[in-house]
């Protein structure tokens, strides 16, 4: 009888841990396929673990904890699955978060040339907006800028129009392996949020 109770208790514990892992994964905006790929296992195995149907090693769970960016206590602490809530961490503001994502993606290329090209483009875009705001104030001196305003705007417009081809040329010119362009799986939710926000703006511009 004692052995049966122990087995039942172990199964319940496996299910509780699995439910917590599933909740964390969903809160991070990851699919089972994405999380399994990051952990180096199959989607079916991860599904079985989350449903308490498959035994797991502590090492495997620690890998998932690292991928999800949560503490050991979050998964193994004394919190019950039926009342346990995982709070999604705050995402950086839209602009700073997007710049952080872009910076990390460009750095993954390992190309200093590409990093320099993207950095210069972003600086000029910020320069254009900054100049418009600065010059709107009649008390600010135009002597701050040596370049003619119209010429500067036209130059940035040309860069924007040619950006897709410019980036393509940089990638091909640096002989970068395209499969190196990737973000950590735990930033998937942040990336999808940013993409949706931008595409919503594009949709509004077509109306």
C-alpha positions in Angstrom: 0.0 0.0 0.0 2.8 2.4 0.9 4.5 1.7 -2.4 1.3 2.5 -4.3 0.9 5.8 -2.4 4.5 6.7 -3.1 4.0 6.0 -6.8 0.9 8.2 -6.9 2.7 11.0 -5.0 5.5 10.8 -7.5 3.1 11.0 -10.5 1.3 14.0 -9.0 4.7 15.7 -8.5 5.6 15.1 -12.1 2.3 16.5 -13.3 2.7 19.6 -11.1 6.2 20.3 -12.4 5.0 19.7 -16.0 2.1 22.1 -15.6 4.4 24.8 -14.2 6.8 24.3 -17.1 3.9 24.6 -19.6 2.7 27.8 -17.9 6.1 29.4 -18.0 6.6 28.4 -21.7 3.2 29.9 -22.7 3.9 33.1 -20.7 7.1 33.4 -22.6 5.3 33.2 -25.9 7.0 29.9 -26.9 5.4 27.0 -28.7 6.4 23.4 -27.7 8.2 23.1 -31.0 10.4 26.2 -30.3 11.1 25.2 -26.7 11.9 21.6 -27.6 14.3 22.8 -30.3 16.1 25.0 -27.8 16.3 22.2 -25.3 17.5 19.7 -27.8 14.5 17.3 -27.5 11.5 16.3 -29.5 8.2 18.1 -29.3 6.4 14.9 -28.3 8.8 14.4 -25.4 8.3 17.9 -24.1 4.6 17.5 -24.4 4.8 14.2 -22.4 6.8 16.0 -19.7 4.4 18.9 -19.5 1.5 16.4 -19.1 3.2 14.4 -16.4 3.4 11.3 -18.6 7.2 11.1 -19.0 10.0 10.9 -16.5 12.6 13.6 -16.8 16.1 14.3 -15.5 17.0 17.2 -13.3 19.5 18.3 -16.0 16.7 18.5 -18.6 14.5 20.6 -16.3 17.5 22.9 -15.5 18.0 23.4 -19.3 14.4 24.5 -19.6 14.7 26.8 -16.6 17.7 28.4 -18.2 15.8 28.8 -21.5 12.7 30.3 -19.9 14.8 32.6 -17.6 13.1 31.6 -14.3 14.4 30.5 -11.0 14.8 26.9 -9.7 12.2 27.7 -7.0 9.7 28.8 -9.5 9.4 25.2 -10.8 10.4 23.2 -7.8 9.1 25.4 -5.0 6.1 24.7 -2.8 3.5 26.3 -4.9 0.4 24.4 -6.1 -0.4 24.1 -9.8 -4.0 25.0 -9.3 -3.2 28.4 -7.7 0.2 29.1 -9.2 0.5 32.1 -11.5 3.5 33.0 -13.6 3.8 36.7 -14.3 5.2 37.6 -17.7 8.2 39.8 -17.2 7.9 43.4 -18.3 9.0 44.0 -21.8 11.1 47.0 -22.6 9.4 50.0 -24.2 8.6 49.4 -27.9 11.5 51.4 -29.3 14.3 50.4 -26.9 13.1 46.8 -27.0 13.2 46.8 -30.8 16.7 48.4 -30.9 17.8 45.7 -28.5 16.4 42.9 -30.7 18.0 44.4 -33.8 21.4 44.8 -32.1 21.3 41.2 -30.9 20.3 39.9 -34.3 23.0 41.9 -36.1 25.7 40.9 -33.5 24.8 37.2 -34.2 26.2 37.6 -37.7 29.7 38.2 -36.3 30.2 40.8 -39.1 31.7 44.1 -38.0 31.0 45.6 -41.5 27.3 44.8 -41.2 27.1 46.1 -37.6 28.7 49.4 -38.8 26.3 49.7 -41.7 23.2 49.2 -39.6 24.5 51.5 -36.9 25.2 54.3 -39.3 21.7 53.9 -40.9 20.0 54.1 -37.5 22.0 57.1 -36.4 20.9 59.0 -39.5 17.3 58.1 -39.0 17.5 59.4 -35.4 19.4 62.5 -36.6 16.6 63.3 -39.1 13.8 63.2 -36.4 16.0 65.0 -33.9 16.7 67.8 -36.3 13.0 68.3 -37.1 12.2 68.6 -33.4 15.2 70.8 -32.7 14.5 73.2 -35.5 10.8 73.5 -34.6 11.8 75.6 -31.6 12.6 79.1 -32.9 14.9 79.7 -30.0 17.3 77.0 -31.1 20.1 78.0 -33.5 20.3 76.6 -37.0 24.1 76.9 -36.7 24.1 73.6 -34.9 23.8 71.9 -38.3 26.3 72.3 -41.1 24.3 70.3 -43.6 21.4 71.8 -45.4 18.1 70.5 -44.0 16.5 69.7 -47.4 19.6 67.9 -48.6 19.9 65.9 -45.4 16.2 64.7 -45.6 16.6 63.7 -49.3 19.7 61.7 -48.5 18.0 59.8 -45.7 15.0 59.2 -47.9 17.2 57.7 -50.6 18.8 55.5 -48.0 15.4 54.3 -46.7 14.3 53.5 -50.2 17.5 51.6 -51.0 17.7 49.9 -47.6 16.6 46.4 -48.6 19.2 46.2 -51.4 21.8 47.8 -49.2 21.3 45.2 -46.4 21.3 42.4 -49.0 24.6 43.7 -50.4 26.2 43.9 -47.0 25.2 40.3 -46.1 26.4 39.0 -49.5 29.5 41.1 -49.5 30.5 39.9 -46.0 29.9 36.3 -46.9 27.8 35.8 -43.8 26.0 32.5 -43.2 22.3 33.4 -43.2 21.5 30.7 -40.7 23.5 32.7 -38.1 20.8 35.4 -38.0 18.7 34.2 -35.0 17.5 35.5 -31.6 17.4 33.5 -28.4 14.1 31.6 -28.2 13.2 33.3 -25.0 12.9 36.6 -26.8 10.2 35.2 -29.2 7.3 36.9 -27.4 9.1 40.2 -27.5 9.8 39.8 -31.2 6.2 38.9 -32.1 4.9 41.8 -30.1 7.1 44.2 -32.0 6.3 42.7 -35.4 2.6 42.9 -34.8 2.9 46.6 -33.7 4.7 47.5 -36.9 2.4 45.6 -39.2 -0.6 47.2 -37.5 0.9 50.6 -38.3 1.4 49.5 -41.9 -2.2 48.3 -42.1 -3.4 51.7 -40.9 -1.4 53.5 -43.5 -3.2 51.5 -46.3 -6.6 52.5 -45.1 
